């Protein structure tokens, strides 16, 4: 989507929007840290992000990669900086094509700063001298595909302090095809608003996006103000000087000062703010919270769908996905990136394109062995593993191998039931409560256009011991409202699904639109997810030493247990999925794993034990009815 359209909508509705700037880090670890930060900052709800361009195309491949990742993986509308500095046309053509292929539709066209080794800016032979020439070239070559931003300087730029000539240059860039203006940072609102008046008097009608630099530390604040030639009000200096050696206090006072400045900008009718984040999140988030432009409890901003949409070139209309990857968005994008078409309106009876291989980048377990051991410990028994899952459910862990982010507020109505299951040795990795027609504006369950209603069926996905699988399936098959899939790593599949077609587990009803069914369960995608789910468990096991009881414990679960998903198709009910497990628990949950002997959960040396075998499975053993309390009733979502 073009940025000018987002800006026009903000002006029309009077609802402010904001955006973030990032720059390419210098190290591989810095890049990964930034990607993680971009992922988290998505939940703040930016209208777009932009990615800077190094002088002469330095880090240009990384800029192009970051644009692609932001658009495709994280679903962030992205604007790519592009400069004239040391850039012959062939480099510009390459960059524009990469942006196009990534689905990017916004470019910020700049002349650029001179490289550090040069004192003055010089045009490159075969390149462009002015930003207006770059704007014109993009327009001629790509027509209206790219929305083209241009830079504005309320207080002058490094090599030009003449406001009149800068205004002439701005008008030339606008006339060449610039459609929105992003300003240099400033701290004096009066100077900015006076400049806005002059821009309009010059006949420049493009929307203006003010550049906001959060205050992260006192020395950096002064240094950046000096570098950009921007005036700092004396009151700001007076308030920050006494706490200049206390970064926390500087951020706190800076938050208030910058938020006051932003509020004046919004009150003047300019409904957009662009934050120069310096690849950091805290100060920007503090300002947004002070302005009331984002939630303070971590709840993500409501989206058009219940999962994060990709902004990739071919995926903008994608609106149906399997529920299995709801906690591993990047993996799903990577494994389906080679599809020629993506589901729009319906999943279809089957999918001919194959899911990508598991060795592609971004699919395997994240983090080093040391990091993952520190995060999830060194389990010696099934109880240790179940306690790790319970810590995740209680918000004390930020991730599990199958869940890349912390537990979502949506799980609150069923959290007690999930904790109870894990305490009995059933390891849950995905779930959703049933929802019976809540407003699409609901702060937790809502999605899609306003004035609609959303629904979802109760869903549960978990690893089940071979001790308990027969009894669980027997209970499921007594209830015609429940469908399930159960599969081992080797591919032994059991199901009562009536066919291979999709079963919608989330849907929405909106005025003037067909019923949307964005989340489904179906056979082929579950089998593809099965491979990934067991692979993640084996990756976790390999974090531990080869002869350790921790590795043997986790390996045994992955090699022998079942991955099960359960859908209760009566969305009026919330509790029956948990009732299936009444009185069931895994034996030997507290017994330590012994290298070479496995654990007392139906596994020894990779083979089933304890009880006679029936169809290759151990006969289930029931615990006494009073052995464990029945889980408390789960409250209905309303």
C-alpha positions as a printed NumPy array, in Angstrom:
array([[  0.   ,   0.   ,   0.   ],
       [  1.281,   3.461,  -0.831],
       [  2.289,   5.641,   2.095],
       [  0.426,   8.611,   0.639],
       [ -2.8  ,   6.604,   0.954],
       [ -2.12 ,   5.878,   4.608],
       [ -1.364,   9.563,   5.23 ],
       [ -4.536,  10.639,   3.427],
       [ -6.625,   8.239,   5.524],
       [ -5.089,   9.592,   8.739],
       [ -5.889,  13.157,   7.67 ],
       [ -9.431,  12.217,   6.679],
       [-10.273,  10.356,   9.891],
       [ -8.215,  12.463,  12.305],
       [ -6.646,   9.271,  13.694],
       [ -2.867,   9.651,  14.087],
       [ -0.464,   7.137,  12.6  ],
       [  3.248,   6.62 ,  13.204],
       [  6.218,   4.924,  11.552],
       [  9.745,   3.771,  12.409],
       [ 13.159,   4.098,  10.765],
       [ 15.806,   1.369,  11.003],
       [ 19.33 ,   1.135,   9.618],
       [ 21.419,  -1.929,   8.618],
       [ 23.561,  -3.148,  11.548],
       [ 27.261,  -3.877,  11.069],
       [ 27.332,  -7.447,  12.412],
       [ 25.371, -10.639,  11.774],
       [ 24.294, -10.777,  15.425],
       [ 23.189,  -7.152,  15.191],
       [ 21.046,  -8.022,  12.182],
       [ 19.353, -10.895,  14.032],
       [ 18.795,  -8.694,  17.098],
       [ 17.21 ,  -6.05 ,  14.88 ],
       [ 14.946,  -8.577,  13.203],
       [ 13.757,  -9.717,  16.634],
       [ 13.149,  -6.074,  17.591],
       [ 11.278,  -5.352,  14.344],
       [  9.113,  -8.389,  15.033],
       [  8.224,  -7.092,  18.503],
       [  7.724,  -3.498,  17.342],
       [  5.234,  -4.721,  14.739],
       [  2.794,  -5.173,  17.624],
       [  2.966,  -1.429,  18.361],
       [  1.094,  -0.882,  15.083],
       [  3.327,   1.247,  12.811],
       [  1.789,   2.366,   9.527],
       [  5.125,   1.645,   7.858],
       [  8.844,   1.326,   8.496],
       [ 11.743,   2.554,   6.43 ],
       [ 15.243,   1.164,   6.008],
       [ 18.208,   3.428,   5.318],
       [ 20.726,   3.093,   2.482],
       [ 24.493,   3.299,   2.988],
       [ 26.499,   5.839,   1.01 ],
       [ 27.469,   4.402,  -2.372],
       [ 25.341,   1.348,  -1.795],
       [ 27.427,   0.165,   1.163],
       [ 25.344,  -2.46 ,   2.908],
       [ 23.002,  -2.249,  -0.092],
       [ 22.48 ,  -6.014,  -0.181],
       [ 21.617,  -5.91 ,   3.52 ],
       [ 19.202,  -3.023,   2.973],
       [ 17.479,  -5.025,   0.227],
       [ 17.399,  -8.104,   2.463],
       [ 15.943,  -6.12 ,   5.364],
       [ 13.24 ,  -4.678,   3.112],
       [ 12.355,  -8.174,   1.913],
       [ 12.27 ,  -9.612,   5.446],
       [ 10.228,  -6.706,   6.821],
       [  7.7  ,  -6.934,   3.986],
       [  7.416, -10.685,   3.576],
       [  8.176, -12.212,   6.971],
       [  7.052,  -9.562,   9.439],
       [  4.237,  -8.056,   7.372],
       [  5.509,  -4.498,   7.761],
       [  4.741,  -1.994,   5.011],
       [  8.252,  -0.872,   4.118],
       [  9.82 ,   2.179,   2.501],
       [ 13.346,   1.718,   1.134],
       [ 15.785,   4.612,   1.172],
       [ 17.703,   5.08 ,  -2.074],
       [ 20.481,   7.645,  -2.571],
       [ 22.504,   9.104,  -5.451],
       [ 25.845,   8.959,  -3.623],
       [ 28.376,   6.837,  -5.559],
       [ 25.482,   5.088,  -7.312],
       [ 25.66 ,   4.496, -11.042],
       [ 22.388,   3.679, -12.757],
       [ 23.081,  -0.077, -12.792],
       [ 23.186,  -0.109,  -8.973],
       [ 19.984,   1.93 ,  -8.796],
       [ 18.265,  -0.43 , -11.23 ],
       [ 19.318,  -3.422,  -9.134],
       [ 18.029,  -1.862,  -5.923],
       [ 14.699,  -0.885,  -7.464],
       [ 14.195,  -4.37 ,  -8.886],
       [ 14.962,  -5.943,  -5.515],
       [ 12.452,  -3.637,  -3.845],
       [  9.863,  -4.507,  -6.489],
       [ 10.451,  -8.247,  -6.071],
       [ 10.027,  -7.905,  -2.304],
       [  6.607,  -6.324,  -2.742],
       [  7.872,  -2.933,  -1.585],
       [  5.867,  -0.065,  -3.093],
       [  7.517,   2.905,  -1.366],
       [ 10.896,   4.573,  -1.954],
       [ 12.449,   7.536,  -0.141],
       [ 14.594,   9.188,  -2.844],
       [ 17.576,  11.118,  -1.456],
       [ 20.705,  12.742,  -2.765],
       [ 22.551,  11.275,   0.197],
       [ 25.503,  12.316,   2.32 ],
       [ 29.072,  12.143,   1.014],
       [ 31.086,   9.051,   1.993],
       [ 33.112,   9.544,   5.178],
       [ 36.384,   9.701,   3.289],
       [ 35.152,  12.648,   1.187],
       [ 34.605,  16.165,   2.504],
       [ 32.147,  17.233,  -0.185],
       [ 29.44 ,  15.486,  -2.109],
       [ 30.314,  14.645,  -5.704],
       [ 28.144,  13.218,  -8.454],
       [ 29.117,   9.78 ,  -9.766],
       [ 29.818,   9.364, -13.454],
       [ 26.792,   7.672, -14.953],
       [ 24.708,   8.525, -11.888],
       [ 22.497,  11.354, -10.694],
       [ 23.48 ,  14.693,  -9.194],
       [ 20.209,  15.617,  -7.487],
       [ 17.401,  13.791,  -5.743],
       [ 14.943,  15.299,  -8.231],
       [ 16.714,  13.376, -11.025],
       [ 16.357,  10.133,  -9.063],
       [ 12.672,  10.844,  -8.459],
       [ 12.137,  11.472, -12.155],
       [ 13.996,   8.3  , -13.133],
       [ 11.975,   6.091, -10.764],
       [  8.776,   7.633, -12.046],
       [  9.728,   7.111, -15.685],
       [ 10.808,   3.505, -15.174],
       [  8.141,   2.215, -12.761],
       [  5.216,   4.562, -13.283],
       [  2.908,   4.548, -10.277],
       [  4.191,   1.315,  -8.74 ],
       [  6.361,   3.184,  -6.247],
       [  5.144,   5.945,  -3.983],
       [  8.144,   8.279,  -3.857],
       [  9.047,  10.149,  -0.695],
       [ 11.362,  13.156,  -0.616],
       [ 13.309,  14.837,   2.184],
       [ 12.471,  18.202,   3.777],
       [ 14.768,  20.315,   5.948],
       [ 13.019,  22.741,   8.352],
       [ 16.386,  24.001,   9.679],
       [ 18.709,  23.461,   6.729],
       [ 20.963,  20.552,   5.874],
       [ 24.66 ,  19.854,   6.264],
       [ 25.858,  21.649,   3.121],
       [ 23.047,  24.138,   2.588],
       [ 21.725,  26.544,   5.203],
       [ 19.821,  28.744,   2.742],
       [ 16.093,  28.2  ,   3.399],
       [ 15.026,  29.749,   0.096],
       [ 17.194,  27.52 ,  -2.087],
       [ 16.166,  24.469,  -0.053],
       [ 12.518,  25.352,  -0.667],
       [ 13.216,  25.633,  -4.407],
       [ 14.841,  22.181,  -4.355],
       [ 11.882,  20.749,  -2.428],
       [  9.466,  22.153,  -5.026],
       [ 11.548,  20.653,  -7.827],
       [ 11.468,  17.222,  -6.163],
       [  7.717,  17.54 ,  -5.654],
       [  7.153,  18.548,  -9.277],
       [  9.298,  15.613, -10.441],
       [  6.92 ,  13.16 ,  -8.761],
       [  7.529,  13.2  ,  -5.002],
       [  4.306,  12.327,  -3.208],
       [  5.16 ,  12.722,   0.496],
       [  7.804,  14.568,   2.522],
       [  9.795,  13.17 ,   5.448],
       [ 11.586,  15.851,   7.47 ],
       [ 14.938,  16.01 ,   9.151],
       [ 14.725,  15.683,  12.952],
       [ 13.837,  18.78 ,  14.985],
       [ 12.964,  19.716,  18.56 ],
       [ 11.45 ,  23.197,  18.145],
       [  7.802,  22.888,  17.088],
       [  7.47 ,  26.599,  16.312],
       [ 10.251,  26.401,  13.741],
       [  8.689,  23.294,  12.194],
       [  5.166,  24.725,  11.961],
       [  6.502,  27.963,  10.472],
       [  8.321,  25.885,   7.855],
       [  5.142,  23.916,   7.071],
       [  3.391,  27.207,   6.311],
       [  6.162,  28.169,   3.893],
       [  5.963,  24.769,   2.183],
       [  2.27 ,  25.244,   1.534],
       [  2.833,  28.83 ,   0.372],
       [  5.305,  27.46 ,  -2.19 ],
       [  2.554,  25.371,  -3.741],
       [  3.793,  22.057,  -2.355],
       [  0.736,  20.022,  -1.369],
       [  2.376,  16.678,  -0.527],
       [  1.659,  15.418,   3.025],
       [  4.446,  16.14 ,   5.512],
       [  5.763,  13.465,   7.859],
       [  7.684,  15.062,  10.771],
       [ 10.859,  13.24 ,  11.804],
       [ 11.005,  12.586,  15.568],
       [ 14.218,  11.623,  17.355],
       [ 13.576,  10.092,  20.808],
       [ 15.982,  11.057,  23.587],
       [ 17.936,   7.957,  24.649],
       [ 20.889,   9.563,  26.456],
       [ 22.069,  13.106,  27.183],
       [ 25.351,  13.067,  25.247],
       [ 23.782,  11.429,  22.195],
       [ 20.895,  13.912,  22.324],
       [ 23.256,  16.907,  22.17 ],
       [ 25.447,  15.29 ,  19.528],
       [ 22.554,  14.542,  17.177],
       [ 21.058,  17.995,  17.644],
       [ 24.398,  19.552,  16.691],
       [ 24.879,  17.216,  13.723],
       [ 21.462,  18.086,  12.288],
       [ 21.718,  21.814,  13.057],
       [ 18.432,  21.75 ,  14.944],
       [ 17.556,  24.239,  17.668],
       [ 16.868,  22.853,  21.139],
       [ 14.49 ,  24.917,  23.319],
       [ 16.199,  26.239,  26.441],
       [ 13.577,  24.625,  28.69 ],
       [ 14.629,  21.213,  27.381],
       [ 18.266,  21.889,  28.168],
       [ 17.386,  23.136,  31.639],
       [ 15.314,  20.04 ,  32.473],
       [ 17.826,  17.53 ,  31.151],
       [ 21.04 ,  19.057,  32.511],
       [ 20.512,  18.071,  36.198],
       [ 19.997,  14.375,  35.305],
       [ 22.453,  14.114,  32.42 ],
       [ 24.405,  11.289,  34.074],
       [ 21.309,   9.167,  34.748],
       [ 20.165,   7.564,  31.477],
       [ 16.918,   6.307,  32.979],
       [ 15.948,   9.783,  34.155],
       [ 17.034,  11.3  ,  30.835],
       [ 14.751,   8.864,  28.986],
       [ 11.873,   9.58 ,  31.368],
       [ 12.121,  13.379,  31.077],
       [ 12.914,  13.097,  27.369],
       [  9.789,  10.998,  26.884],
       [  7.645,  13.763,  28.361],
       [  9.33 ,  16.543,  26.379],
       [  9.138,  14.715,  23.039],
       [  5.555,  13.579,  23.7  ],
       [  4.557,  17.209,  24.377],
       [  6.177,  18.188,  21.073],
       [  4.337,  15.398,  19.243],
       [  1.032,  16.407,  20.802],
       [  1.486,  19.957,  19.506],
       [  2.159,  18.577,  16.034],
       [ -0.986,  16.435,  16.147],
       [ -3.033,  19.359,  17.49 ],
       [ -1.863,  21.39 ,  14.488],
       [ -3.575,  18.863,  12.211],
       [ -0.552,  16.84 ,  11.136],
       [ -1.653,  13.279,  11.83 ],
       [  1.581,  11.357,  11.341],
       [  4.851,  10.957,  13.267],
       [  8.031,   9.279,  11.995],
       [ 10.415,   7.995,  14.686],
       [ 14.146,   7.696,  14.13 ],
       [ 14.506,   4.664,  16.4  ],
       [ 18.289,   4.212,  16.096],
       [ 17.355,   0.487,  16.051],
       [ 16.116,   0.719,  19.654],
       [ 12.601,   0.257,  20.963],
       [ 12.275,   1.51 ,  24.536],
       [ 12.303,   5.295,  24.098],
       [  9.986,   5.174,  21.085],
       [  7.549,   2.888,  22.874],
       [  7.538,   5.169,  25.935],
       [  6.576,   8.168,  23.792],
       [  3.809,   6.253,  22.02 ],
       [  2.406,   5.079,  25.359],
       [  2.544,   8.641,  26.715],
       [  0.562,   9.792,  23.665],
       [ -1.938,   6.935,  24.019],
       [ -1.169,   5.689,  20.514],
       [ -0.452,   2.079,  21.495],
       [ -1.478,  -0.337,  24.228],
       [  0.404,  -0.376,  27.506],
       [ -0.345,  -4.047,  28.32 ],
       [  1.457,  -5.606,  25.375],
       [ -1.71 ,  -6.479,  23.475],
       [ -0.926,  -6.312,  19.736],
       [ -2.837,  -3.809,  17.633],
       [ -5.904,  -5.419,  16.023],
       [ -5.19 ,  -6.701,  12.52 ],
       [ -7.166,  -7.361,   9.36 ],
       [ -6.842, -11.108,  10.038],
       [ -6.194, -13.187,  13.179],
       [ -2.653, -13.848,  11.957],
       [  0.01 , -11.477,  10.702],
       [ -0.354, -10.795,   7.008],
       [  2.654, -10.788,   4.686],
       [  3.269,  -7.776,   2.455],
       [  5.244,  -9.864,  -0.05 ],
       [  4.702,  -9.28 ,  -3.769],
       [  2.456, -12.315,  -4.327],
       [  1.011, -12.601,  -0.805],
       [ -0.89 ,  -9.367,  -0.271],
       [ -4.23 , -11.055,  -1.022],
       [ -3.471, -14.213,   0.975],
       [ -6.198, -14.657,   3.586],
       [ -6.282, -18.355,   4.576],
       [ -3.673, -20.309,   6.527],
       [ -3.454, -23.529,   8.567],
       [ -3.557, -22.943,  12.303],
       [ -0.514, -25.12 ,  12.945],
       [  2.001, -22.331,  12.232],
       [  0.254, -19.635,  14.27 ],
       [  3.251, -19.435,  16.619],
       [  5.894, -19.778,  13.855],
       [  4.959, -17.195,  11.266],
       [  8.428, -16.897,   9.714],
       [  8.703, -20.633,   9.181],
       [  5.37 , -20.743,   7.339],
       [  6.424, -17.883,   5.067],
       [  9.73 , -19.595,   4.269],
       [  8.198, -23.008,   3.616],
       [  5.586, -21.596,   1.23 ],
       [  7.69 , -18.905,  -0.475],
       [  7.911, -20.794,  -3.771],
       [  4.171, -21.164,  -4.236],
       [  2.862, -19.476,  -7.362],
       [ -0.484, -18.694,  -5.741],
       [ -1.675, -18.233,  -2.196],
       [ -5.13 , -19.022,  -0.808],
       [ -7.553, -16.162,  -1.241],
       [-11.123, -16.63 ,  -0.053],
       [-10.782, -20.394,   0.359],
       [ -8.033, -22.92 ,   0.999],
       [ -9.244, -25.35 ,  -1.678],
       [ -9.69 , -29.096,  -1.55 ],
       [ -5.958, -29.746,  -1.809],
       [ -2.703, -27.967,  -2.384],
       [ -0.492, -29.036,  -5.262],
       [  2.553, -26.974,  -4.22 ],
       [  4.803, -28.759,  -1.763],
       [  5.893, -27.239,   1.516],
       [  9.569, -26.288,   1.493],
       [ 12.316, -28.39 ,   3.015],
       [ 13.128, -28.215,   6.704],
       [ 16.759, -27.253,   6.114],
       [ 15.863, -23.781,   4.789],
       [ 17.104, -20.816,   6.843],
       [ 14.66 , -19.703,   9.515],
       [ 12.968, -23.063,  10.146],
       [ 15.302, -24.799,  12.582],
       [ 15.353, -24.073,  16.297],
       [ 16.725, -20.612,  17.059],
       [ 19.528, -19.829,  19.466],
       [ 22.761, -21.561,  20.414],
       [ 22.861, -24.737,  22.496],
       [ 24.052, -22.713,  25.484],
       [ 21.267, -20.151,  25.102],
       [ 18.58 , -22.813,  24.837],
       [ 19.873, -24.77 ,  27.808],
       [ 19.866, -21.577,  29.843],
       [ 16.308, -20.879,  28.682],
       [ 14.731, -24.327,  29.072],
       [ 17.091, -26.004,  31.499],
       [ 18.377, -29.58 ,  31.481],
       [ 15.304, -31.768,  32.061],
       [ 15.893, -35.031,  33.894],
       [ 12.281, -36.206,  33.991],
       [  8.983, -35.65 ,  32.23 ],
       [  8.007, -33.492,  35.2  ],
       [ 10.895, -31.156,  34.396],
       [  9.631, -30.8  ,  30.827],
       [  6.032, -30.244,  31.905],
       [  7.198, -27.603,  34.386],
       [  9.   , -25.812,  31.537],
       [  5.752, -25.731,  29.582],
       [  3.89 , -24.479,  32.651],
       [  6.422, -21.676,  33.134],
       [  5.736, -20.634,  29.551],
       [  1.977, -20.661,  30.149],
       [  2.467, -18.521,  33.268],
       [  4.44 , -15.947,  31.275],
       [  7.766, -16.775,  32.936],
       [  9.317, -17.989,  29.677],
       [  9.25 , -16.013,  26.44 ],
       [  9.323, -18.993,  24.095],
       [  9.25 , -22.747,  23.577],
       [ 10.716, -24.667,  20.629],
       [  7.274, -24.571,  18.988],
       [  6.309, -21.05 ,  20.069],
       [  8.566, -18.166,  19.063],
       [  6.861, -15.554,  21.225],
       [  5.323, -15.397,  24.675],
       [  1.868, -16.689,  25.511],
       [ -0.864, -14.499,  24.02 ],
       [ -3.687, -12.925,  26.06 ],
       [ -6.123, -14.99 ,  23.975],
       [ -5.097, -18.038,  26.003],
       [ -6.229, -16.554,  29.338],
       [ -9.712, -18.163,  29.349],
       [ -8.199, -21.64 ,  28.932],
       [ -4.859, -21.183,  30.69 ],
       [ -5.868, -23.094,  33.831],
       [ -6.923, -26.043,  31.702],
       [ -3.663, -25.98 ,  29.753],
       [ -1.606, -25.84 ,  32.932],
       [ -3.539, -28.779,  34.35 ],
       [ -2.916, -30.875,  31.224],
       [  0.81 , -30.177,  31.291],
       [  0.983, -31.012,  34.981],
       [ -0.325, -34.48 ,  34.055],
       [  2.247, -35.04 ,  31.301],
       [  0.312, -33.863,  28.221],
       [  2.547, -31.298,  26.498],
       [  0.496, -28.554,  24.808],
       [  2.012, -26.458,  21.988],
       [ -0.965, -24.66 ,  20.374],
       [ -4.514, -23.82 ,  21.383],
       [ -7.392, -21.411,  21.092],
       [-10.639, -21.023,  23.056],
       [-14.002, -21.12 ,  21.37 ],
       [-15.48 , -17.713,  20.615],
       [-19.152, -17.294,  19.866],
       [-19.773, -14.071,  17.995],
       [-17.772, -11.354,  19.763],
       [-17.491,  -7.962,  18.091],
       [-14.659,  -7.636,  15.606],
       [-13.447,  -4.697,  17.709],
       [-12.873,  -6.964,  20.726],
       [ -9.467,  -6.012,  22.213],
       [ -8.205,  -9.608,  22.32 ],
       [-10.228, -11.776,  19.949],
       [-11.225,  -9.096,  17.454],
       [ -9.932,  -8.83 ,  13.885],
       [-11.128,  -7.57 ,  10.534],
       [-13.354,  -4.609,   9.595],
       [-15.479,  -2.824,  12.152],
       [-19.09 ,  -3.727,  12.943],
       [-18.445,  -7.414,  12.353],
       [-18.558, -10.541,  14.492],
       [-15.891, -13.221,  14.849],
       [-16.11 , -16.879,  15.808],
       [-13.696, -19.684,  16.505],
       [-13.815, -23.338,  17.471],
       [-11.933, -24.673,  20.45 ],
       [ -8.594, -26.061,  19.278],
       [ -5.896, -27.974,  21.109],
       [ -2.574, -29.361,  19.847],
       [ -0.291, -31.405,  22.052],
       [  2.132, -34.295,  22.365],
       [  0.488, -37.413,  23.828],
       [  2.26 , -40.424,  25.305],
       [  1.62 , -43.797,  23.614],
       [  0.341, -44.919,  27.049],
       [ -2.676, -42.682,  26.667],
       [ -3.353, -42.368,  22.949],
       [ -5.827, -45.267,  22.607],
       [ -7.98 , -44.117,  25.499],
       [ -7.91 , -40.517,  24.294],
       [ -8.968, -41.503,  20.781],
       [-11.715, -43.739,  22.162],
       [-13.115, -40.783,  24.124],
       [-12.869, -38.442,  21.151],
       [-14.7  , -40.837,  18.838],
       [-17.636, -41.019,  21.239],
       [-18.429, -37.374,  20.489],
       [-19.588, -36.564,  16.977],
       [-18.742, -32.887,  17.496],
       [-15.   , -33.56 ,  17.791],
       [-12.5  , -34.212,  15.03 ],
       [ -8.856, -35.062,  15.518],
       [ -5.571, -35.97 ,  13.857],
       [ -2.904, -38.002,  15.671],
       [  0.437, -38.81 ,  14.07 ],
       [  3.841, -40.159,  15.043],
       [  7.18 , -38.927,  13.759],
       [  7.264, -41.971,  11.476],
       [  3.971, -40.913,   9.901],
       [  1.482, -43.302,  11.554],
       [ -1.661, -41.171,  11.097],
       [ -5.021, -41.653,  12.788],
       [ -7.989, -39.377,  12.216],
       [-11.772, -39.282,  12.205],
       [-11.89 , -36.318,   9.799],
       [-14.486, -37.011,   7.083],
       [-11.985, -36.177,   4.329],
       [ -8.789, -34.376,   3.47 ],
       [-10.538, -31.041,   2.935],
       [-10.21 , -28.013,   5.214],
       [-12.113, -27.457,   8.44 ],
       [-12.46 , -23.758,   9.255],
       [-11.619, -23.081,  12.898],
       [-11.826, -19.266,  12.722],
       [-14.29 , -17.174,  10.738],
       [-15.805, -13.733,  10.658],
       [-19.009, -12.119,   9.455],
       [-18.79 ,  -8.512,   8.27 ],
       [-21.302,  -6.127,   6.679],
       [-21.205,  -6.213,   2.879],
       [-18.65 ,  -9.033,   2.723],
       [-18.615, -12.786,   2.273],
       [-17.873, -14.872,   5.349],
       [-14.116, -14.892,   5.932],
       [-12.501, -18.177,   7.029],
       [ -8.85 , -17.272,   7.628],
       [ -7.727, -20.234,   9.757],
       [ -8.19 , -23.904,   8.914],
       [ -7.176, -27.451,   9.812],
       [ -6.532, -29.938,   7.011],
       [ -4.597, -33.122,   6.351],
       [ -1.75 , -32.271,   3.982],
       [ -0.623, -29.163,   5.823],
       [ -0.794, -31.03 ,   9.148],
       [  1.514, -33.707,   7.776],
       [  3.926, -30.983,   6.636],
       [  3.721, -29.384,  10.083],
       [  4.254, -32.781,  11.707],
       [  7.704, -33.015,  10.164],
       [  8.605, -29.579,  11.458],
       [  7.166, -30.122,  14.931],
       [  9.136, -33.31 ,  15.523],
       [ 12.249, -31.741,  13.974],
       [ 12.049, -28.872,  16.455],
       [ 11.881, -31.326,  19.333],
       [ 14.915, -33.202,  18.019],
       [ 16.753, -29.882,  17.623],
       [ 16.003, -29.209,  21.276],
       [ 17.335, -32.625,  22.231],
       [ 20.546, -31.956,  20.297],
       [ 21.195, -28.878,  22.44 ],
       [ 22.271, -31.39 ,  25.097],
       [ 25.318, -33.661,  25.094],
       [ 25.023, -36.918,  23.185],
       [ 25.181, -39.19 ,  26.248],
       [ 23.041, -37.013,  28.517],
       [ 19.772, -38.071,  30.074],
       [ 18.235, -34.785,  28.866],
       [ 18.878, -35.675,  25.228],
       [ 17.594, -39.202,  25.679],
       [ 14.475, -37.95 ,  27.444],
       [ 13.511, -35.472,  24.731],
       [ 14.525, -37.84 ,  21.909],
       [ 12.327, -40.55 ,  23.381],
       [  9.299, -38.26 ,  23.353],
       [  9.916, -37.165,  19.766],
       [ 10.51 , -40.701,  18.491],
       [  7.548, -42.374,  20.205],
       [  4.831, -39.926,  21.191],
       [  1.935, -38.712,  19.073],
       [  1.357, -35.18 ,  17.875],
       [ -2.393, -34.668,  18.244],
       [ -4.712, -31.858,  17.225],
       [ -8.301, -31.703,  18.412],
       [-11.112, -29.48 ,  17.137],
       [-14.415, -29.19 ,  18.973],
       [-16.772, -28.209,  16.184],
       [-19.514, -26.868,  18.458],
       [-18.217, -23.337,  19.015],
       [-20.882, -22.711,  21.664],
       [-18.878, -24.866,  24.088],
       [-15.509, -24.176,  25.678],
       [-14.84 , -26.938,  28.192],
       [-15.4  , -30.305,  26.386],
       [-11.872, -30.486,  24.908],
       [-10.406, -30.536,  28.417],
       [-13.066, -32.962,  29.632],
       [-11.621, -35.556,  27.254],
       [ -8.639, -35.836,  29.604],
       [-10.581, -36.253,  32.854],
       [ -8.805, -38.831,  35.009],
       [ -5.928, -39.325,  32.56 ],
       [ -2.26 , -38.799,  33.389],
       [  1.051, -40.123,  32.118],
       [  2.705, -42.733,  34.359],
       [  6.203, -42.158,  35.636],
       [  6.104, -38.409,  35.227],
       [  8.457, -37.896,  38.177],
       [ 10.872, -40.733,  37.45 ],
       [ 14.275, -39.632,  36.18 ],
       [ 15.457, -40.604,  32.735],
       [ 18.397, -43.008,  32.75 ],
       [ 20.755, -43.168,  29.793],
       [ 20.088, -46.414,  27.904],
       [ 16.869, -47.135,  29.807],
       [ 14.647, -44.207,  28.852],
       [ 11.872, -43.026,  31.138],
       [  8.878, -44.722,  32.659],
       [  6.406, -43.248,  30.215],
       [  6.03 , -46.165,  27.862],
       [  9.51 , -45.79 ,  26.341],
       [ 12.627, -47.81 ,  26.846],
       [ 15.546, -47.809,  24.431],
       [ 13.269, -46.221,  21.854],
       [ 10.596, -48.964,  22.155],
       [  7.219, -49.131,  23.833],
       [  6.896, -50.942,  27.164],
       [  4.631, -51.278,  30.203],
       [  1.449, -53.037,  29.2  ],
       [  0.377, -55.323,  26.394],
       [  0.59 , -53.963,  22.881],
       [ -2.488, -53.425,  20.82 ],
       [ -2.075, -52.326,  17.178],
       [  1.549, -51.548,  17.995],
       [  0.608, -49.355,  20.967],
       [  0.826, -49.837,  24.688],
       [ -2.453, -50.587,  26.406],
       [ -3.542, -47.438,  28.262],
       [ -3.435, -47.389,  32.042],
       [ -6.039, -45.283,  33.87 ],
       [ -5.316, -43.398,  37.059],
       [ -7.852, -43.513,  39.872],
       [-10.786, -41.164,  39.466],
       [ -9.806, -39.344,  42.631],
       [ -6.118, -39.332,  41.811],
       [ -6.214, -35.827,  40.33 ],
       [ -8.742, -33.037,  40.638],
       [-10.954, -32.205,  37.683],
       [ -9.855, -28.917,  36.086],
       [-11.93 , -25.897,  37.062],
       [-14.629, -24.791,  34.594],
       [-13.289, -22.616,  31.8  ],
       [-15.088, -19.265,  31.533],
       [-17.   , -18.571,  28.337],
       [-15.557, -15.799,  26.172],
       [-18.082, -13.035,  25.719]])
